[in-house]
Amino acid sequence: LSSRGQGGQGGAQSGQGGQSGQSGVADAEENLRGPLLLLQHELPKRPMLQAIAVATDRGVPVAFKPSPLPATRVDEACEVLSAGVALCFANESEAPALLGWPASEIRTLRTLKQAEAAAEAMLKRWEGLRAVVVTCEVAHIYRERAPIAGLPGASLLHDRSLRLAATGGGSGSGGDG
């Protein structure tokens, strides 16, 4: 997809230089195939929503990484998540922002318990999400509502609460507290 011609929003470009966002979507639509469409929040909202519509019409699951996530684009990222995203990858600051958790309470996920709560809350808030990965300094948490058909390696994710990578809490928070 190309983000040129979209009012200076976004920074990621692929395809041929000089294309408008619309023709970049047309190219992506023509060439869309594979087990998964991965979108990052560097693209403007409109091409992302168009790509999600095409992918879901073709039965291709969509994954979304809401990064970068400045405060001015949180509502936009939430709209993208509501548009048919099946899998979301959110880090320790993105997950609380997407969920609207007050910064005075949790600005950054620092414990396993917080990451697990964020993963569960994301699945509850966005009914279309089938799975979520929440990363923080102590773990990467995978939660799924339903398996994502055709996703390579999905059969390895047999446990609804798989801790993909656990590390000792570097900030003294270690464990689930």
N, C-alpha and C positions, 0 to 999 in steps of 0.2 A: 504494500500500500504506500501511497505517496501522500505526504501531508502538505505539499506545495499548494499554494492558492487557497489556503484555509485561514487567512487572516493572521498568519504568523504563528498560529498555534502549533504545538507539536514539534518534534525535531527528528523523528525517525523517518527515513525515506528508503524505499527500495523500489526496484523497477527502474524505468528509464527517467533520467533527470528531466525536469521541466514539465512533467505531467501534472494535471490538476488532480485534486483529491478524488474527484468523480471518476476520471479515467483510471486512476490507480485502483479504485474499487472495482471497476469493470474488468481490469486485468486480473485482479485477485479472484473475481467471480468466475472468470473463464478457466483459471488454473487451480481452483480450490479442489484439492483432493488430499487424502491422507488420513491418518488416524485422529488428528487433533489440529485445531486452529489456536495458536497462542497469540494473544494480544497484550501489549504493554501500554500503559497509560501515557506514552509519549505522543500518541496519535490524537488528532482531534476527535471529538465525540461522534460526529456524524458518520465518518468513514467506519469507525468501529461498530456503530449500530448497524450500518449496512452490511458489513462483513459478518456480523453475528446472525443477521437475518438469513443471509445466503447459506452460511454454514449449517444453521439449524434446519433450514429447508432441505438440505442435502444429507442430513443425519450425521454431520460432522460435529463432535462435541467441541465446545469453545472453552479455553482456559484464559484467565485474565490475571495479570500482575498489575496491580494499581500503583505502579511506581513510574515516575515520581508522583508524589501525592501532596502538593501544596494545599494549604487550607482552602484556597479559592477554588479547588477542583474536586473537593470531597463529594459534593452533591452530584456532580457529573459522574464520578466513579460509581456511586450508588445506583445511578440510572443505568449505567452499563451493566452492573451486576444483575439488575432486574430484567435485562433484555434477553436472557437466554444463556447466560454463562453457566457452564456445568462445573467448572473447577476454578478455584481462586487461590492464588499464592499471596499471602499478606505477611508482612514482617511485623516486628514488635511495636512499631509506631503506626503503621498503616491500619492494622486491625482495630485498635481503639478509636482511631479517627473515623473509620468507616462506620463503626457502631455508634458513634456519637457519644462515647463515654467521656464524661467531663475530665478535662486535662488536670484538674485539681485532684482527681482521684487516681486515674491511671493514664499517664501520658505515654508510657512505654511499658510493655509487658516484660517483667523481670523474673517471673517464677513459672514453674510448670503448671501450677494451678491456674494462674492468670491466662496462660496460653491455651489451656484446655477450655476454660470458660469462654474465651474469645472465639475459638473454633465452633463450639456448640452454639453460641449466640449468632454467629454468622449463618449457620445452617438454619436456625429458626427464623432469622430476619428475611433471608432470600430463599423462598421456597423452591426456586428453580435450581439452586445450587445443589449438585449431587455430592460434591466433596470439597474440602478446603484443607490447605496446608498453612499453618501459622508457624512462623519461625520467631525464635527469641534466643537470648544468649544461653539458655539452659537446655533447649530442645527444639526440635522441629516436629510439630504435632500434625498428624493426618487424621481427619475425621471424614466419614462418608455417610451419606443418607442412603445412597444406592450406588452400586458399581457403575463405572462408566464403560459401556460396551465398546470393544475395539481398541481400548487404550492399552498400549503395550505395557506389560508388567502389572496390569491391574490384578491378575490372578495371584500375584505375590502379596497383595495387600489384603490378607485374609482377616485381619483383626481390625475392628472398627476404631480402635484406639492405638494405632501403631506409632510408637515413638521412633521416628526415623533416625534421629541422631541425638543422643543425650550426652551432654558434657557437664562437668562440674561447674556450678555457678561461680563465675569469676568475681562477682560483686558481693560474695558472702551470702547470697540468697539461696544457694543450692537446695535441692529437694523440692518438695511440693508446696511449701509455705507460701 
